[in-house]
Amino acid sequence: MKKMRARSHVLLCMIVVLCSLVLVPHNVSADDKTQARHLVEKARMTLESFANAPEMGALRDLLKSARGVFISPQILRGAFIIGASGGSGVFLVRDKHKGDWTGPAFYTIGEASFGLQIGGDASEVVLVAMTERGVNALLSSSVKLGADVGVAVGPVGAGAEASTANLSADIISFSRSKGLYGGISLEGAVIAVRESLNTAYYGRNVSPSDILIARVVGSSHSILLRSELAKLAGGHI
């Protein structure tokens, strides 16, 4: 009887362990997939609202020749690269041969030192990668803006389009906080790949290069975001 009880106990333990191995990753993946899809939808709304703002003429002008676009619907003040509630973003790249837009790939962005210069505790950000160097920097697993790649604050307001010709940075940043468009200093901010969201969104383990350059995966869910970007920046989906 004792042996049977012992065997039953061992069997029960094995079942518990197996269930934890099977069910926990499934639940985590489901949460990550939902978060990834919501992030894509919010990124589209952020891009659309930025592009429709009268003071964002410089952004509309730069998008026409952009090589890549990074969109973060929310960056919290002092957000580090571990937060899921804020500081996440998506990156899309223009295929230099076909002219269409690929992606998105998922990232985090944050650093304790950068400040929201126009006030508030949260900000939406759009980064425009103007050069191949800017795109390649964001394709890496982690990049520090201002150190690994040049970044400049984009001009905002009337006549801002005229000053875009003087911008020579690899990446140009635009931001909005509390409904106001302005500059956000991203010097020292770190952008890193969110592997869990990339895996959940595409259903397999893929790198940003796999998604954006090799194009080994794709998702029909991102068609609205890519369509909006193609409408604003030219090209097609």
Buried (B, 14 or more C-beta within 10 A) or exposed (E): EEEEEEEEEEEEEEEEEEEEEEEEEEEEBEEBBEBBBEBBBBBBBBBBBBBEBEBBBBBBBBBEEBBBBBBBBBBBBBBEBEBBEBBBBBBBBBBEEEEBBBBBBBBBBBBEEBEBEBEEEBBBBBBBBBBEBBBBBBBBEEBBBBEBBBBBBBBBEEEBBEEBEEBEBBBBBBBBBEEEBBBBBBBBBBBBBBBBBBBBBBEEEBBBBBBBBEBEBEBEBBEBBBBBBBBBBBBEB
